[in-house]
Amino acid sequence: MAAKLLNLIALSSLAILACSWGPTATNALSVDTPHNIAARHHGVIAKKKRGTTARRCKPRPASLSSAAKPTTTPAPAPAPTTTPKANPATSTKASGGSGTPSNTGGYNGPPGKVGLAYAGPDDGTISHFITPKVTAIYNWSPWAPASAAALGLEFMPMLWGPKQIGDFTQLVKPGYAKTVLGFNEPNQSGQSNLDPGYAAQLWQQYIQPLKNQGYALVTPACTNAPSGKQWYQSFFSACTGCTFDIIAVHYYGTSPQDFINYITDIHNTFNLDVFVTEFACQNFGGGAQCSDSDVTNFMDTVTGFMDSTSWVKKYFAFGLQHDMVGVNPANQLLASNGYPTALGKDYIN
């Protein structure tokens, strides 16, 4: 009897040990690698706030280069009625870190102001949007579309946020491009969402050195929510020794005059030339959306102003994609057949 009892105790001990050696639960990695991001469909939607309004997140690019796999990635306000008269930007020699950005002399790229913000595949679509006015392209990533150079477009790589640092540093070398774009909507949750001080550190480490390699440097692009202007001010104050050629802005609203007032205020406040790297006639406040005629009027009014304003150097309308990810489809520039819509033709001609 005693022997049987000892055998039972021994078997029980072995069972306990076997269980203790079995696999334990682990948590999946919470940080996306670039290749994991690249595998996602570029139409993923995320929600974010614009002050009191909400809007969609920008798709990040899918396959844009035959030699590379890009990372994924992608603003609101609405009132007055007189066009402000703004003076052209003048160069300042501030050292940064004071709230006033150092202007290094401006952007000297191709003269045409129309740009393409395109996150789709490099499948021939871009070629349907080439006119003498179209001179630049970006895609919310550092990966250049293979066809951009052959089409005569200046590709502008972007460091969207920290997740792209590996690809960005690998690709953006001397001669790769001439202009680099800073972080995408760092004042917005759901986008790069960066503390201004941390963003300044990233700029100093990864972007500022490109100035000595011949690059023009474009600031991070904030939305036209009130937090956007505040973010710029904090970022410039924190970025000691940083220099900038252009300030990038995003604008979503329904009033062409509000658009004009906003970008004029940004230019006057920070004394920098301007790239408008996203804009559309879009109501994120829950009211009525722009009609087709409203969208056309918005487009013609704001592009007319930008074309005639010396300190606006480039602009990129939102909507060169099939999935408008929550933005009013009346702003769509790309038809289902891969050619420009009527608004798309209006934009590029």
GUDOGU-820193 format. One line per 2 residues: number of its first residue (from 1); their letters; for each residue x, y, z of N, C-alpha, C. Coordinates in steps of 0.1 Angstrom, whole numbers, plus 5000, padded with zeros to 4 digits. Example, Ala and Ser with C-alpha at 12.3 -4.5 7.8 and 13.67 -1.06 7.14 Angstrom:
2
1) as) 5132,4943,5078,5123,4955,5078,5132,4967,5078; 5128,4978,5071,5137,4989,5071,5129,5000,5079
//
This chain:
349
1) ma) 5008,4988,5000,5000,5000,5000,5009,5012,5000; 5019,5012,5009,5028,5023,5009,5035,5025,4996
3) ak) 5039,5014,4989,5046,5016,4976,5037,5022,4966; 5024,5018,4966,5014,5024,4956,5013,5039,4959
5) ll) 5012,5043,4972,5011,5057,4975,5023,5065,4970; 5035,5059,4972,5047,5066,4967,5047,5067,4952
7) nl) 5042,5057,4945,5041,5058,4930,5032,5069,4926; 5020,5070,4933,5010,5080,4929,5016,5094,4931
9) ia) 5024,5096,4943,5030,5109,4945,5040,5112,4935; 5048,5103,4930,5058,5105,4920,5052,5109,4907
11) ls) 5041,5102,4903,5034,5105,4890,5028,5119,4891; 5022,5123,4902,5017,5136,4904,5028,5147,4902
13) sl) 5039,5144,4908,5050,5154,4907,5055,5156,4893; 5056,5145,4885,5060,5145,4871,5050,5154,4863
15) ai) 5037,5152,4866,5026,5159,4858,5028,5174,4861; 5030,5177,4874,5032,5192,4877,5044,5198,4870
17) la) 5055,5190,4870,5067,5195,4863,5065,5197,4848; 5058,5187,4842,5055,5188,4827,5047,5200,4824
19) cs) 5037,5203,4833,5029,5215,4830,5038,5228,4832; 5047,5228,4841,5055,5240,4843,5064,5242,4832
21) wg) 5068,5231,4824,5077,5233,4813,5069,5236,4800; 5056,5236,4800,5048,5239,4788,5050,5253,4783
23) pt) 5044,5256,4771,5045,5270,4766,5037,5280,4774; 5043,5292,4775,5036,5303,4783,5031,5313,4773
25) at) 5020,5320,4777,5014,5330,4768,5023,5342,4767; 5023,5347,4754,5031,5359,4751,5022,5369,4744
27) na) 5026,5382,4746,5019,5393,4739,5026,5396,4725; 5018,5398,4715,5023,5401,4702,5030,5415,4703
29) ls) 5040,5417,4694,5047,5430,4694,5037,5441,4691; 5038,5452,4698,5029,5463,4696,5034,5473,4686
31) vd) 5047,5472,4682,5052,5482,4672,5053,5476,4658; 5046,5482,4649,5046,5477,4635,5060,5479,4629
33) tp) 5065,5469,4622,5077,5471,4614,5073,5476,4600; 5082,5482,4593,5078,5488,4580,5072,5478,4571
35) hn) 5077,5466,4571,5072,5456,4561,5058,5451,4565; 5055,5451,4579,5041,5448,4583,5032,5459,4578
37) ia) 5036,5472,4580,5028,5483,4575,5026,5482,4560; 5036,5479,4553,5035,5479,4538,5025,5468,4534
39) ar) 5024,5458,4542,5014,5447,4537,5000,5451,4539; 4997,5462,4546,4983,5466,4548,4978,5473,4536
41) hh) 4965,5472,4534,4958,5479,4523,4959,5494,4526; 4961,5502,4515,4963,5516,4517,4950,5523,4521
43) gv) 4939,5517,4521,4926,5524,4524,4922,5522,4538; 4931,5518,4547,4927,5517,4561,4922,5530,4567
45) ia) 4911,5531,4574,4906,5543,4579,4908,5544,4594; 4912,5556,4599,4912,5558,4613,4905,5571,4616
47) kk) 4900,5573,4628,4893,5585,4632,4902,5594,4640; 4900,5607,4638,4907,5617,4646,4899,5630,4648
49) kr) 4904,5639,4656,4897,5651,4659,4904,5663,4653; 4896,5673,4650,4900,5685,4645,4894,5696,4654
51) gt) 4900,5698,4666,4894,5707,4675,4881,5701,4679; 4869,5706,4675,4856,5700,4678,4851,5692,4667
53) ta) 4859,5690,4656,4854,5682,4645,4862,5670,4643; 4856,5660,4637,4864,5647,4634,4865,5645,4619
55) rr) 4876,5639,4616,4878,5635,4602,4886,5623,4600; 4888,5619,4588,4895,5606,4585,4910,5607,4586
57) ck) 4916,5596,4586,4931,5595,4585,4934,5592,4570; 4946,5597,4567,4950,5595,4553,4955,5581,4550
59) pr) 4953,5576,4538,4958,5563,4535,4973,5564,4534; 4980,5554,4538,4995,5554,4535,4997,5546,4522
61) pa) 5008,5548,4515,5010,5543,4502,5011,5528,4502; 5006,5522,4491,5008,5508,4489,5020,5507,4479
63) sl) 5020,5497,4469,5032,5495,4461,5035,5507,4452; 5045,5515,4454,5048,5526,4446,5061,5525,4439
65) ss) 5070,5516,4443,5083,5515,4436,5085,5500,4432; 5090,5498,4421,5093,5484,4416,5104,5478,4424
67) aa) 5112,5486,4431,5124,5481,4438,5122,5482,4453; 5111,5486,4458,5109,5488,4472,5095,5487,4476
69) kp) 5093,5484,4489,5080,5483,4495,5078,5495,4505; 5069,5504,4502,5067,5516,4510,5060,5513,4523
71) tt) 5061,5522,4533,5054,5521,4545,5040,5527,4543; 5031,5524,4552,5017,5530,4551,5017,5544,4556
73) tp) 5007,5552,4550,5003,5562,4559,4993,5560,4558; 4989,5599,4550,4979,5611,4554,4982,5608,4559
75) ap) 4923,5674,4580,4928,5687,4586,4917,5698,4586; 4907,5711,4593,4893,5716,4592,4891,5731,4596
77) ap) 4883,5739,4593,4879,5752,4599,4868,5759,4590; 4860,5767,4592,4851,5774,4583,4851,5789,4585
79) ap) 4846,5813,4580,4838,5825,4581,4842,5838,4574; 4850,5851,4575,4852,5865,4569,4850,5867,4554
81) tt) 4852,5878,4549,4849,5880,4534,4858,5890,4527; 4870,5892,4531,4879,5901,4523,4892,5894,4521
83) tp) 4898,5895,4510,4911,5888,4507,4922,5897,4513; 4930,5891,4522,4941,5899,4528,4952,5901,4518
85) ka) 4959,5912,4520,4970,5915,4512,4983,5912,4520; 4990,5902,4516,5002,5898,4523,5014,5902,4516
87) np) 5025,5905,4524,5037,5909,4518,5045,5896,4516; 5054,5895,4505,5062,5883,4503,5071,5881,4515
89) at) 5075,5868,4517,5083,5865,4528,5097,5871,4526; 5103,5875,4537,5117,5879,4537,5125,5870,4546
91) st) 5138,5868,4542,5146,5859,4549,5151,5864,4562; 5150,5856,4573,5155,5859,4586,5167,5851,4589
93) ka) 5175,5855,4599,5187,5847,4602,5187,5842,4617; 5175,5840,4622,5174,5835,4636,5180,5821,4637
95) sg) 5185,5818,4649,5192,5805,4650,5182,5794,4654; 5169,5797,4655,5159,5787,4659,5159,5786,4674
97) gs) 5149,5779,4680,5148,5778,4694,5142,5790,4701; 5136,5799,4694,5131,5812,4700,5116,5813,4697
99) gt) 5110,5804,4690,5096,5805,4686,5095,5811,4672; 5106,5817,4667,5106,5822,4653,5115,5813,4645
101) ps) 5110,5806,4635,5118,5797,4627,5129,5804,4619; 5140,5798,4617,5150,5803,4608,5147,5800,4594
103) nt) 5146,5811,4586,5142,5809,4572,5156,5809,4564; 5158,5798,4557,5171,5797,4550,5171,5802,4536
105) gg) 5161,5809,4532,5161,5815,4519,5150,5810,4509; 5142,5800,4513,5131,5796,4505,5134,5784,4496
107) yn) 5124,5780,4489,5124,5769,4480,5127,5773,4466; 5136,5766,4459,5139,5769,4445,5137,5757,4436
109) gp) 5125,5751,4437,5122,5740,4428,5116,5744,4415; 5110,5735,4408,5103,5738,4395,5093,5749,4397
111) pg) 5091,5758,4388,5082,5769,4390,5067,5766,4390; 5062,5755,4384,5048,5752,4384,5044,5748,4399
113) kv) 5032,5753,4403,5028,5751,4417,5020,5738,4420; 5014,5732,4410,5005,5721,4412,5013,5708,4415
115) gl) 5009,5702,4426,5015,5689,4430,5004,5678,4431; 5009,5666,4431,5001,5654,4432,5003,5648,4445
117) ay) 4993,5646,4454,4994,5638,4466,4987,5625,4463; 4995,5615,4460,4990,5602,4455,4995,5590,4463
119) ag) 4987,5582,4468,4991,5571,4476,4987,5557,4470; 4984,5557,4457,4980,5545,4450,4992,5538,4444
121) pd) 4989,5527,4437,5000,5519,4430,5006,5527,4418; 5018,5524,4415,5025,5530,4403,5021,5522,4391
123) dg) 5008,5524,4387,5003,5516,4376,4999,5523,4363; 5005,5535,4362,5002,5544,4350,4993,5555,4353
125) ti) 4986,5555,4365,4977,5565,4368,4983,5579,4368; 4995,5580,4374,5002,5593,4375,5003,5599,4362
127) sh) 5006,5591,4351,5009,5597,4338,4997,5604,4332; 4985,5601,4337,4972,5608,4332,4970,5621,4339
129) fi) 4979,5625,4348,4978,5638,4355,4989,5647,4352; 4996,5645,4341,5008,5653,4338,5004,5664,4328
131) tp) 5006,5677,4333,5004,5688,4324,5016,5698,4327; 5017,5709,4320,5028,5718,4323,5028,5724,4337
133) kv) 5016,5724,4343,5014,5730,4356,5018,5721,4367; 5019,5708,4364,5021,5697,4375,5036,5695,4375
135) ta) 5042,5697,4387,5057,5696,4388,5062,5687,4399; 5053,5683,4409,5058,5676,4421,5048,5665,4425
137) iy) 5054,5656,4433,5045,5645,4438,5051,5641,4452; 5042,5637,4461,5046,5630,4473,5035,5620,4477
139) nw) 5039,5611,4486,5030,5600,4488,5030,5596,4503; 5033,5605,4512,5033,5602,4527,5043,5592,4531
141) sp) 5054,5591,4523,5064,5581,4526,5077,5585,4520; 5088,5578,4523,5101,5581,4516,5103,5573,4503
143) wa) 5094,5565,4499,5096,5556,4488,5091,5563,4475; 5100,5565,4466,5097,5572,4453,5089,5563,4443
145) pa) 5079,5568,4437,5072,5561,4426,5083,5559,4415; 5084,5547,4410,5094,5545,4399,5092,5554,4387
147) sa) 5080,5558,4384,5077,5566,4372,5079,5581,4374; 5081,5585,4386,5080,5600,4389,5091,5607,4381
149) aa) 5103,5603,4381,5114,5610,4374,5112,5610,4359; 5108,5599,4353,5106,5598,4339,5095,5607,4335
151) lg) 5085,5610,4344,5074,5619,4340,5078,5634,4343; 5090,5636,4348,5094,5650,4350,5089,5656,4363
153) le) 5086,5647,4373,5080,5652,4386,5091,5652,4396; 5091,5663,4404,5100,5663,4416,5093,5655,4427
155) fm) 5100,5644,4431,5095,5636,4442,5100,5641,4455; 5091,5643,4465,5094,5648,4478,5092,5638,4489
157) pm) 5103,5631,4493,5101,5621,4504,5097,5627,4517; 5089,5620,4524,5084,5625,4537,5088,5615,4548
159) lw) 5092,5621,4560,5094,5613,4572,5080,5614,4580; 5071,5605,4577,5057,5606,4582,5057,5607,4597
161) gp) 5066,5598,4603,5066,5597,4618,5077,5587,4622; 5078,5584,4635,5089,5575,4639,5089,5562,4632
163) kq) 5078,5556,4629,5077,5543,4623,5085,5542,4609; 5087,5554,4603,5093,5554,4590,5108,5557,4591
165) ig) 5114,5559,4603,5128,5563,4604,5137,5554,4597; 5136,5540,4598,5145,5531,4592,5145,5532,4577
167) df) 5133,5533,4571,5133,5534,4556,5138,5548,4552; 5134,5558,4559,5138,5572,4556,5153,5573,4555
169) tq) 5160,5568,4566,5174,5570,4567,5181,5561,4556; 5175,5550,4553,5181,5541,4542,5180,5548,4529
171) lv) 5169,5554,4526,5167,5559,4512,5171,5574,4510; 5169,5582,4519,5171,5597,4517,5185,5600,4519
173) kp) 5193,5599,4508,5207,5602,4507,5210,5613,4498; 5222,5618,4497,5225,5629,4487,5221,5624,4473
175) gy) 5214,5632,4466,5210,5629,4452,5197,5622,4451; 5191,5616,4462,5179,5609,4461,5167,5618,4457
177) ak) 5167,5630,4463,5157,5640,4461,5163,5654,4464; 5154,5664,4462,5159,5678,4465,5152,5684,4476
179) tv) 5140,5679,4480,5132,5685,4490,5127,5674,4499; 5127,5676,4512,5122,5666,4521,5110,5672,4530
181) lg) 5100,5664,4532,5088,5669,4540,5089,5663,4554; 5085,5672,4563,5085,5668,4577,5072,5660,4581
183) fn) 5070,5658,4594,5060,5648,4599,5046,5652,4595; 5037,5642,4594,5024,5643,4589,5014,5645,4601
185) ep) 5008,5658,4602,4998,5661,4612,5002,5657,4626; 5014,5662,4631,5018,5658,4644,5010,5663,4655
187) nq) 5000,5673,4652,4991,5678,4663,4979,5669,4664; 4978,5658,4656,4965,5650,4656,4968,5636,4661
189) sg) 4959,5631,4670,4959,5617,4673,4954,5609,4661; 4960,5598,4659,4956,5590,4647,4966,5593,4636
191) qs) 4973,5604,4636,4984,5607,4626,4997,5605,4633; 5007,5613,4630,5020,5611,4636,5020,5615,4651
193) nl) 5011,5624,4655,5008,5627,4669,5020,5628,4678; 5029,5638,4675,5041,5640,4682,5041,5651,4692
195) dp) 5047,5649,4703,5050,5661,4712,5060,5670,4705; 5058,5683,4705,5067,5692,4698,5081,5691,4702
197) gy) 5084,5689,4715,5098,5687,4719,5104,5674,4713; 5097,5663,4713,5102,5651,4707,5104,5653,4692
199) aa) 5094,5659,4686,5095,5662,4671,5108,5670,4668; 5111,5680,4677,5123,5688,4675,5135,5679,4675
201) ql) 5136,5669,4685,5147,5660,4686,5148,5652,4673; 5137,5647,4668,5137,5639,4656,5142,5647,4644
203) wq) 5137,5659,4643,5141,5668,4632,5156,5671,4633; 5162,5674,4645,5176,5676,4646,5184,5664,4642
205) qy) 5179,5652,4645,5187,5640,4643,5186,5635,4628; 5174,5636,4622,5172,5629,4610,5170,5639,4598
207) iq) 5165,5651,4600,5161,5660,4589,5171,5671,4588; 5174,5678,4599,5183,5690,4598,5197,5686,4591
209) pl) 5203,5675,4593,5215,5672,4586,5214,5671,4571; 5202,5669,4566,5200,5669,4551,5202,5683,4545
211) kn) 5201,5693,4553,5204,5707,4547,5218,5708,4541; 5227,5702,4548,5241,5702,4543,5243,5693,4531
213) qg) 5233,5685,4528,5234,5676,4516,5226,5682,4504; 5222,5694,4506,5216,5701,4495,5201,5701,4494
215) ya) 5194,5695,4505,5180,5694,4505,5173,5707,4510; 5162,5711,4504,5153,5721,4510,5144,5714,4520
217) lv) 5143,5720,4532,5136,5714,4543,5122,5720,4545; 5112,5712,4546,5098,5716,4547,5093,5711,4561
219) tp) 5087,5720,4569,5083,5718,4582,5073,5706,4583; 5071,5701,4595,5059,5692,4597,5046,5699,4592
221) ac) 5036,5692,4588,5024,5697,4583,5013,5695,4593; 5009,5706,4600,4998,5706,4609,4984,5708,4603
223) tn) 4974,5704,4609,4960,5707,4605,4957,5722,4608; 4945,5726,4603,4941,5740,4606,4932,5740,4618
225) ap) 4932,5730,4626,4926,5731,4640,4934,5741,4648; 4928,5747,4658,4936,5756,4667,4949,5750,4672
227) sg) 4949,5737,4675,4961,5731,4680,4973,5731,4670; 4970,5733,4657,4980,5733,4647,4990,5745,4649
229) kq) 4985,5757,4650,4993,5769,4651,5001,5768,4664; 4994,5763,4675,5001,5762,4688,5012,5752,4687
231) wy) 5010,5741,4680,5020,5731,4678,5032,5737,4671; 5030,5744,4660,5041,5750,4653,5050,5759,4663
233) qs) 5043,5767,4670,5050,5776,4679,5058,5769,4689; 5053,5758,4695,5061,5750,4705,5072,5743,4698
235) ff) 5070,5738,4686,5080,5731,4679,5092,5740,4675; 5089,5752,4670,5099,5761,4666,5107,5766,4679
237) sa) 5100,5768,4690,5107,5771,4702,5117,5760,4707; 5113,5748,4705,5121,5737,4710,5132,5733,4700
239) ct) 5131,5737,4688,5141,5732,4678,5153,5741,4676; 5161,5741,4686,5173,5750,4686,5183,5746,4675
241) gc) 5187,5756,4667,5196,5753,4656,5190,5748,4643; 5177,5747,4643,5169,5741,4632,5167,5752,4621
243) tf) 5167,5748,4609,5164,5758,4598,5153,5752,4589; 5146,5761,4582,5134,5757,4574,5134,5766,4562
245) di) 5130,5759,4551,5128,5767,4538,5113,5770,4536; 5105,5761,4541,5090,5762,4538,5083,5757,4550
247) ia) 5071,5763,4552,5061,5757,4562,5050,5750,4554; 5047,5738,4558,5036,5730,4552,5024,5731,4561
249) vh) 5012,5732,4554,5000,5733,4562,4989,5724,4555; 4979,5720,4563,4968,5713,4557,4955,5721,4560
251) yy) 4946,5721,4551,4934,5729,4553,4921,5721,4548; 4912,5719,4557,4899,5713,4553,4888,5723,4559
253) gt) 4879,5728,4550,4868,5736,4554,4860,5739,4542; 4850,5748,4544,4840,5750,4533,4841,5764,4527
255) sp) 4848,5773,4533,4849,5787,4529,4862,5790,4522; 4862,5793,4509,4875,5797,4503,4882,5809,4510
257) qd) 4874,5818,4515,4880,5830,4521,4887,5826,4535; 4881,5816,4542,4887,5812,4554,4901,5805,4551
259) fi) 4901,5797,4540,4913,5791,4536,4924,5802,4533; 4920,5812,4526,4930,5823,4522,4935,5830,4535
261) ny) 4925,5833,4544,4929,5840,4556,4938,5831,4565; 4936,5818,4565,4944,5809,4573,4958,5808,4568
263) it) 4960,5805,4555,4974,5803,4551,4981,5817,4551; 4974,5828,4549,4980,5841,4550,4985,5844,4564
265) di) 4977,5840,4574,4981,5842,4588,4993,5833,4591; 4993,5821,4587,5005,5812,4589,5017,5818,4583
267) hn) 5016,5823,4571,5028,5829,4564,5033,5841,4572; 5023,5850,4576,5027,5862,4583,5033,5859,4597
269) tf) 5027,5849,4604,5032,5846,4617,5046,5841,4617; 5049,5832,4608,5061,5825,4609,5072,5829,4598
271) nl) 5068,5839,4589,5077,5844,4580,5083,5834,4571; 5075,5824,4567,5080,5814,4558,5071,5812,4546
273) dv) 5077,5809,4534,5069,5805,4523,5061,5792,4526; 5051,5789,4518,5041,5779,4522,5040,5769,4511
275) fv) 5039,5756,4516,5033,5745,4508,5020,5741,4515; 5009,5740,4507,4997,5735,4512,4996,5720,4507
277) te) 4999,5711,4516,5001,5697,4512,4989,5688,4513; 4978,5694,4518,4965,5687,4517,4954,5699,4518
279) fa) 4944,5698,4510,4933,5707,4511,4921,5701,4504; 4909,5704,4509,4896,5700,4502,4885,5708,4508
281) cq) 4874,5709,4500,4862,5715,4505,4854,5705,4513; 4856,5705,4526,4851,5694,4534,4846,5700,4548
283) nf) 4834,5696,4552,4829,5700,4565,4830,5688,4575; 4839,5690,4585,4841,5680,4595,4833,5684,4608
285) gg) 4824,5694,4607,4817,5699,4618,4803,5693,4620; 4799,5684,4611,4786,5678,4611,4775,5685,4603
287) ga) 4779,5696,4597,4769,5703,4589,4768,5697,4574; 4762,5705,4566,4760,5701,4552,4774,5701,4545
289) qc) 4776,5692,4536,4788,5691,4528,4787,5700,4516; 4799,5703,4510,4799,5711,4498,4793,5704,4486
291) sd) 4785,5711,4479,4779,5705,4466,4790,5705,4456; 4787,5699,4444,4797,5699,4433,4801,5713,4429
293) sd) 4791,5722,4429,4794,5735,4425,4802,5743,4435; 4799,5739,4448,4807,5745,4459,4822,5741,4458
295) vt) 4824,5728,4455,4837,5722,4455,4845,5729,4443; 4838,5731,4432,4845,5737,4420,4848,5751,4423
297) nf) 4839,5759,4430,4842,5772,4434,4853,5773,4444; 4853,5764,4453,4864,5764,4463,4877,5762,4456
299) md) 4878,5751,4448,4890,5748,4441,4895,5760,4433; 4886,5766,4424,4890,5777,4416,4895,5789,4423
301) tv) 4888,5792,4434,4891,5804,4442,4904,5802,4449; 4907,5791,4456,4919,5790,4464,4931,5788,4455
303) tg) 4929,5780,4444,4941,5778,4435,4944,5791,4428; 4934,5799,4424,4936,5812,4418,4944,5821,4427
305) fm) 4941,5821,4440,4948,5829,4450,4963,5824,4451; 4964,5811,4452,4978,5805,4454,4986,5807,4442
307) ds) 4980,5806,4430,4988,5808,4417,4993,5823,4416; 4986,5832,4422,4990,5846,4421,4997,5851,4433
309) ts) 5000,5843,4443,5007,5847,4455,5021,5841,4455; 5031,5850,4456,5045,5846,4455,5050,5837,4466
311) wv) 5044,5838,4478,5050,5830,4489,5043,5816,4490; 5033,5813,4482,5028,5799,4480,5036,5793,4469
313) kk) 5044,5783,4473,5053,5777,4463,5048,5764,4457; 5040,5756,4465,5034,5744,4459,5021,5741,4467
315) yf) 5012,5734,4460,4999,5730,4466,4995,5716,4461; 4989,5709,4470,4985,5695,4467,4971,5692,4471
317) af) 4961,5692,4462,4947,5689,4466,4946,5675,4470; 4937,5673,4481,4934,5659,4485,4923,5654,4476
319) gl) 4924,5641,4472,4914,5634,4464,4919,5627,4452; 4933,5625,4451,4938,5618,4439,4939,5603,4444
321) qh) 4927,5597,4446,4926,5583,4450,4912,5578,4448; 4910,5565,4448,4897,5559,4446,4889,5559,4459
323) dm) 4896,5556,4470,4889,5556,4483,4891,5569,4490; 4880,5577,4492,4882,5590,4498,4882,5590,4513
325) vg) 4882,5578,4519,4883,5576,4533,4876,5587,4542; 4863,5589,4539,4855,5598,4547,4854,5612,4542
327) vn) 4862,5616,4532,4861,5629,4527,4851,5630,4516; 4843,5641,4516,4833,5643,4506,4837,5639,4492
329) pa) 4831,5629,4486,4835,5624,4473,4834,5634,4461; 4827,5645,4464,4827,5656,4454,4842,5662,4451
331) nq) 4851,5659,4461,4865,5664,4460,4873,5654,4452; 4868,5643,4447,4876,5633,4441,4882,5637,4428
333) ll) 4895,5636,4427,4902,5639,4414,4904,5628,4405; 4903,5615,4410,4906,5603,4402,4893,5596,4399
335) as) 4890,5594,4387,4879,5586,4382,4882,5571,4383; 4872,5563,4382,4873,5548,4384,4882,5542,4373
337) ng) 4883,5549,4361,4891,5544,4350,4906,5548,4351; 4909,5555,4362,4923,5559,4364,4927,5572,4358
339) yp) 4917,5579,4352,4919,5592,4346,4913,5603,4354; 4916,5616,4352,4910,5626,4360,4895,5628,4359
341) ta) 4889,5631,4370,4875,5635,4370,4874,5649,4364; 4862,5654,4363,4861,5668,4358,4868,5678,4367
343) lg) 4867,5675,4381,4874,5683,4390,4890,5681,4389; 4893,5669,4386,4908,5666,4384,4913,5673,4372
345) kd) 4906,5674,4361,4910,5682,4350,4911,5696,4353; 4902,5701,4360,4902,5715,4364,4914,5718,4373
347) yi) 4918,5709,4381,4929,5711,4390,4942,5711,4383; 4944,5703,4373,4958,5702,4367,4959,5711,4355
349) n) 4949,5717,4350,4950,5726,4338,4948,5741,4342
//
